[in-house]
C-alpha cells in the first residue's frame, strides 16, 4: 500500500477520528469487491488491502517517537517484563497503536501477529513473543516498537534459560522441510502464509544470522531453505549456514532478495516458496527479482 499512499491517505484523513471505511482498491476493476480498509486513529492513518495482503501506516505529526523512547529507558533489560498483557490490535491506547504501526510498516497484519502468542509490555514499549525453541525450551523475545532503542531485540531469561532459535510449526505434524529466517516477525509471516496454503513447512527464527549445534541437530536430514535479510550480514550468514548445513541436511537452498522476508507481499512469498519446493532442476540459489 505504500506505493499508492498518495491515493489512500487523503481518503483516510477525510474520515473522522476513530472511524474506518472499506473502499475499492485503486487498481481493481469496478466489478470487484471493496478490499481496502482505511482508518483514522488518534495516532495516525492506516490502510490495509485484504486482497493483496499489503498494509501502510502514517503517523500524525504531533506524536514524537523520541519522546516515547525516552519513556522506556529500561527497555533493554533482559528480565521478563511484569506488565505483559495480550496484544490486542483493536485496543485504542497509544502503545497498542504504536505496536500496530510498527508491524504494518514491516508488512505484517497486526491481526495475524495476534494469533501467535504475542504480548505487549507498555512499560518497556515492546512486543513480546512467547516462542518454543528448536530444543523445546519455552522463551520470550521482545521487539522494540519505538525504533529508537539500541537493543532492537531482547531475549528474556525465563526459568533460568534463554531462548536461542524459535520454531513455528503445527503441533500435530512433523515437517521435513524448514525455512530459516533471521527474526520472529519474518517467521510468523512466512509460517502463516505456508499454513494457509496447506504446506507442511516449519519456519525457524535464528534471532540473528548464525546457527548453533542445536539448530544443526534439528535440521539433520531435512530440506532446508535459507531466507535471511537482504543486507550484508544476511548474505554472509546465509553462505556460512549453507556450508555448515549441506553435509547434514537432505538439501539446502538459499533465497536472496533486497528486502527482509517479511517485507514482501504475501503473493510473492507464496509463489516463490512454491517454485522452490517444486524445483526439479536442483537450483541452489534463488534470486527473488528473477521470480517476482
N, C-alpha and C positions, 0 to 999 in steps of 0.2 A: 504493500500500500504506500510505501514511501515515495515511489516514482509517480504517484498520482496525488500527492499531498496538496498540490495547488487546486485540485478539484474538490476533494472531500473536506478540507479544513474550513473553507468559508461556510459550507453547509453545517458543519458541526458548531461553528461559532454562532450561527443563527439560532441554534436551539437554546432553550432556557437552561440554566444551571441545574444539574441533577436529572436531566431528561435524555432520552435517546430516540433514534429513529432508524428504520430499515429502508435502504434505498437501493436502486438498481446500479450495478457497477458501470463505470464509465465505458468500459469496453464490451459490455454484454449487449446482446441483441434485445430489443424491446419485449420479445415474447418470453424471455427468461424470467425466472422469479427474482425478487429482490434479495441479494445475498450479502449486502454490506450493512453492518451495524455501525452507526456513528453515535457518539455521545459527548456530552459536555458536563464535566465534573468540576468540583472546586479547584482541583489541581491542574487540570488540563483537558485537552481534547483527544479523543481516540477514534480509531476506525478499525474494523475487522471484517475481512471478506471470508465468509464461511465456504464459499465455492473454491477459492484458491488457497485457503489456509494461510493468508498473509495478514499482518497487522501493522499498525503505526500509532504513534503517540506523540503529542506535542504539549510541553508544559506551558502553563500560563506564566507570564513574566514575573509575577510577584513572588514566586517561590524561589528561595535560594538553596541550592543543593549544598553549598559550602556551609551555610548555617545549620542545615540538617546534620551534616557530617560532624560538625563541632559538638553536637549534642551527644555523639556516640564516641567519646574519646577512649572508652574502654572496649570498643567494638572488637578489637583483635584478641581479646583474652580467649584462652583455649579451654576454660571451664564451661560446661554446658549452661546456657542461659536459663535462669529460673522463672522466666516470664513467657515461656513458649505457649502460643495459642495456635490452634489450627488455622492455617492460612485460608481465608475465605475471600476470594476476589470480589464478591458482591458487597463487602463491607465498604462503608463510605469514609472511614477515617483516613487521615492523610498518609499514614505509614503504609496502610494497605494499598492505597492508590499509588504510592511511590513504588511499591513492590510490583504492582500491575504494570506500571510504566517500564520498570527495569526489564521485565520479561518480554513485553511487547517489542521493545527496542531490539531485543535479541531474536525476534522471530518466533517466540513461544506464546501459545494461547494460555493465559492465566488459568482458565478452567481446566485445561489439560494438566497443568502442573499441580493443581488442587487435588487431583486423583492419585497422587504418588507420595503419600505420607509427608506432606510439606507443612512446615510450621512457620510462624513469624515471631521474631523477637523485637519488640518495639524499643526496648532499652538499648539493644545493640544495633538496631537498624539492619537486620539481616534476615533473609530467608534461610530457614534451617531444614535440611532434608534428612529424614530418617532412612538409612540405607542398610543393606546387607552386603558384606564383603565377599570376595571370592573364597575366603576361608570360613565363611559362616558367621563372622563377627558382626554384630549389630552396632552401628555407629551413627554419628550425626555430622553433617557438613554444613557450614554456614557461609552464605554468599552475601557480600556487602552490596546493598541496594542503592547506596548513595554514589558509588563510583569515585569516591574521594578518599577512602581509607587505603593505606598502603597494603594492608593484608586483605586482598580480594576474597581469598578463601581461607577458612579456618576449619581444621578437623578437630573436633572436640574430644577430650578424654571422657570415656564412658565406661563404667565398670572396670577401671584401671587399664583399658585398652583404647587404641586409636585405630580407626578405620583406614585401610590403605587403598584398596580398589573396591569400588561399589559395582555390583552387578544387578541388572534389571532383567528378569526373566519370568515366565509364567510358572507358578509354583507347582503345577501338575505335569510339567514337561521336562525333558532332559535334552535341550537343544545341542545339536552337533556343530552348529555354526555360531560364531561370535563376531560382533562388530566392536572394535576398540576405539574409544574416543577419549578426549582429554578431560572433559568436565561433565558434571552431573546434569546440567541443562541440556547439553547435546545428547547425553544418554537417554534422558526422558523423552525428548522429541523423537529420536530415531526409534526407540523401542515402541513408543505409542503408534508411530506410523507402521512399523512392521506388524504389530499386534492387530491393528485394524485391517491390514492386508491379509491376515491369516498366515503370516510367515512365522515359523517356529525358530526364532532367532533371539539370542540374548545380546544385550549391549552392556559393555563394561566401561565404566568411567575410571581412567587411570588416576584422576585427581592430580594431573601433572603430565609429563611427557615421557616418563620412564617406567619400566616394568619392574618385576621382582621375581624371586623364586616361587612365591605363592602363585603369581599370575602364570608363570611358565607351566607349573604343575596343573593349574586349572585348564589351560588351553591345550594340553597334550592331546594329540590325535583329533583335534577339531579343525574345521575350516575357518580360518581367521581372516577378517577384513579389517585392515588398519585405516582409520579415517581420522587423522589428527588435524589440528587447526592449520590454516594456510600460511602461518608465519614461519620464520627461520627455525625457531625452536621445535615447532611441529614437524617440519621437514626432517630435521636431524633425528628427532625422536622416532619417527616412523621408520627411517632407514635402519637405525640401531635395533629396533624391535623386530624388523623384518629379518635381520641377520640372526638375532638371538632365537627367534621362534621357528625359523624354517626347518631346523633339524628335529623339532619336537612336534609341531603341528602337522595335520594332514595336508593343509595347503595354507599359504599366506599371500594375500593380495593387498596392495596399497591403493587407496583413493586419494588423489591430490586435487586440491582446489584452492582458490584465492581466499575464500571465506572459511569461517568456522562451520562445522556441520549444521549447527542449529540455525544458522542464518540463511540456509537455502529453503526455498519454498517446498512444501510437502510433496508436490507432484514431481519435482526434480529429484528429491531424495528417493521416493518410491521407484521411479523409473530407473535410476542408477543402480539401486540395490538389486532390482530385478535383472538388469543387464549383468551384473557381477555374478550373482548366484546361478545364472543360467549360461554363463560363459562356457563355450566348448572349444575355445581356441587356446586356452592356457595363458591368457593375458595376466601379467603380474602387476602392472601399474596402470591405473585408470585416471585420466585427466578429465575433470568434470567438464571443462569447456568443450571437450570433444563429444560429449554425450548429452548436453543440455538440449 
